[in-house]
Amino acid sequence: MIVSLVGSDGAGKSTVTRLVAQRLDDSEIPTERVDRWDIVDNSAYPATRFMKPDVPDTRLCVAEMPNTTRFLFLMWSISHALLGRVPEAIRSDTVTLLDGYWMKHAASEIVYGLDSSWAEGVVSALPVPEQTIYLRLSPERAWERKVGRDVVPYECGMDPECARESFLTHQERLLSVLDGWAERYGWLTVDAEEPLDDVVERVVTEASRVAVGAR
């Protein structure tokens, strides 16, 4: 069963999924956390042994790709992270907790000019989560979290200077796409500005509900 955590840059997806996976394991709910970069230098993914074990450099190279190529590469890496494990990752007795899945990257590429109908057609071939939890964070708060740490041009409208205004403008556009999908697909929206413990508790409760309902 798949539970996906989505959100814009800085929403806390990676932090929350790590903490939630630990909490679920402690509660004896079998859980597997999946991130798109798990496919690099990982024997569980033998088909990606051609990729060099340098994720930061890979991310930079991906950002330099043309829009359509970048989107297809990201969707390939995301789908392979989910489907390419040995053994199969999607099991009915396990919560497969996805850090991000396709949503943020697809929204980003649409903001960068990709045709939205075509992009949505591509992602429609991917497995549908039993629950998608949307960690919604304002761009201003996201900037406060990320500035001076790991802001990159891809998150700033490709501004090489990573200026605050470029970040805020790009993230506002990104949120507009995600907000529309959240309404259309019925995602559970969680205020990511709440204390981290409260956000984690909300996600743990929802993931546990999904796990119990699937039994």
C-alpha positions in Angstrom: 0.0 0.0 0.0 1.4 3.4 -1.0 1.3 6.6 1.1 2.8 9.6 -0.7 4.0 12.8 1.0 4.1 15.7 -1.4 4.8 19.4 -1.1 6.9 22.3 -2.5 10.6 22.8 -1.8 11.3 23.1 1.9 8.0 21.6 3.0 9.8 18.9 5.0 9.0 15.9 3.0 12.3 14.1 3.6 12.4 14.9 7.3 8.8 13.9 7.9 9.0 10.6 5.9 12.1 9.6 7.9 10.4 10.2 11.2 7.1 8.7 10.2 8.9 5.5 8.9 10.6 5.2 12.3 7.4 5.7 14.2 5.5 3.1 12.1 8.3 0.6 12.5 8.2 1.1 16.2 4.5 0.5 16.1 5.2 -2.8 14.3 3.6 -1.6 11.0 5.9 -2.9 8.3 7.2 0.2 6.4 9.5 0.9 3.5 10.5 4.5 2.8 11.3 5.2 -0.9 13.2 8.2 -2.3 13.9 8.7 -6.0 17.7 8.8 -5.4 17.7 5.4 -3.7 18.5 4.0 -7.2 22.1 5.3 -7.1 24.8 3.0 -5.9 22.3 0.6 -4.4 22.4 -3.2 -4.9 18.7 -3.4 -4.5 18.4 -1.7 -7.9 20.7 -3.8 -10.2 19.4 -2.1 -13.4 20.8 1.2 -12.3 24.4 0.0 -11.7 25.5 2.2 -14.6 24.8 5.4 -12.5 27.8 6.8 -10.7 27.5 7.2 -6.9 27.5 11.0 -6.8 24.0 12.2 -6.1 24.8 15.9 -5.7 26.5 16.0 -9.1 23.7 13.9 -10.7 21.2 16.5 -9.4 23.2 19.3 -11.0 23.4 17.5 -14.3 19.6 16.8 -14.3 18.9 20.5 -13.7 20.9 21.3 -16.8 18.8 19.1 -19.0 16.2 20.4 -21.4 12.7 20.7 -19.9 11.2 17.6 -21.6 14.3 15.4 -21.1 14.5 16.4 -17.4 10.9 15.6 -16.8 11.2 12.2 -18.4 14.4 11.4 -16.5 12.8 12.4 -13.2 9.7 10.3 -13.8 11.9 7.4 -14.8 14.0 7.7 -11.6 10.9 8.0 -9.5 9.1 5.1 -11.0 12.2 2.9 -10.9 12.7 3.7 -7.2 9.2 2.4 -6.6 9.0 -0.5 -9.0 12.6 -1.6 -9.6 13.5 -3.0 -6.2 14.4 -6.6 -5.6 12.1 -7.9 -4.2 9.0 -6.0 -5.4 8.5 -2.9 -3.3 4.7 -2.6 -3.4 3.3 -5.2 -1.1 -0.1 -5.3 0.6 1.3 -6.0 4.0 3.7 -3.0 3.9 3.3 0.7 4.0 5.4 2.0 1.1 6.1 5.6 2.2 7.1 7.8 -0.7 9.2 10.9 -0.2 7.7 13.2 -2.8 6.7 10.9 -5.6 6.0 12.6 -8.9 4.0 15.6 -7.8 6.5 18.3 -7.0 8.8 17.6 -10.0 5.8 17.4 -12.4 4.5 20.7 -11.0 7.9 22.3 -11.4 8.3 21.2 -15.0 4.8 22.5 -15.8 5.9 25.9 -14.3 9.0 25.7 -16.5 6.8 25.4 -19.5 5.9 21.8 -20.0 2.5 21.0 -21.4 0.3 20.2 -18.4 -1.9 17.7 -20.2 1.0 15.8 -21.6 2.8 15.7 -18.2 -0.4 14.5 -16.5 -0.8 11.8 -19.1 2.8 10.5 -18.4 2.2 10.3 -14.6 -1.1 8.6 -15.1 0.8 5.4 -15.9 2.4 5.4 -12.4 0.8 3.5 -9.4 -1.8 5.5 -7.6 -1.3 6.0 -3.8 -3.9 4.8 -1.4 -3.4 8.2 0.3 -1.5 11.4 -0.7 -0.7 13.8 2.0 0.1 17.3 0.9 2.5 19.2 3.3 1.6 22.8 2.4 4.1 25.5 3.2 4.1 29.2 2.2 7.1 30.3 0.1 8.2 32.8 2.7 8.4 30.1 5.3 10.1 27.8 2.9 12.8 30.4 2.2 13.4 30.9 5.9 14.0 27.1 6.2 16.3 26.8 3.2 18.3 30.0 2.9 22.0 29.6 3.6 21.7 25.8 3.4 20.6 24.1 0.2 18.8 26.5 -2.1 19.5 25.7 -5.8 18.6 27.4 -9.1 16.1 24.7 -10.0 14.0 25.9 -7.0 14.4 29.6 -8.0 13.2 29.7 -11.6 16.7 28.8 -12.7 18.1 32.0 -11.3 21.8 31.2 -10.8 22.0 33.8 -8.0 19.1 32.0 -6.1 17.7 35.4 -5.1 14.9 35.5 -2.6 12.4 37.1 -5.0 13.2 34.4 -7.6 12.6 31.7 -5.1 9.3 33.2 -3.9 8.0 33.8 -7.4 8.8 30.2 -8.6 7.4 28.6 -5.4 4.1 30.6 -5.7 3.7 29.2 -9.2 4.5 25.7 -8.0 2.0 26.0 -5.1 -0.7 27.0 -7.6 -0.2 23.8 -9.5 -0.1 21.6 -6.4 -3.1 23.4 -4.8 -5.1 22.6 -8.0 -4.1 18.9 -7.9 -4.9 18.7 -4.2 -8.4 19.9 -4.8 -8.9 17.7 -7.9 -7.5 14.5 -6.5 -8.7 14.9 -2.9 -5.3 15.0 -1.2 -5.2 15.4 2.5 -3.7 18.8 3.2 -1.5 19.3 6.3 -0.2 22.7 7.4 3.5 22.2 7.3 4.0 25.4 9.4 2.7 23.5 12.4 5.3 22.1 14.9 7.2 19.2 13.4 5.9 16.8 16.1 2.4 17.7 15.2 2.9 17.2 11.5 4.6 13.8 12.1 1.7 12.7 14.4 -0.9 13.6 11.8 0.9 11.7 9.1 1.5 8.7 11.4 -2.2 8.6 12.2 -3.2 8.7 8.6 -0.7 6.1 7.5 -1.7 3.8 10.3 -5.4 4.2 9.2 -4.5 3.3 5.7 -2.5 0.2 6.9 -5.3 -1.0 9.1 -7.9 -0.5 6.4 -5.9 -2.5 4.0 -5.7 -5.6 6.2 
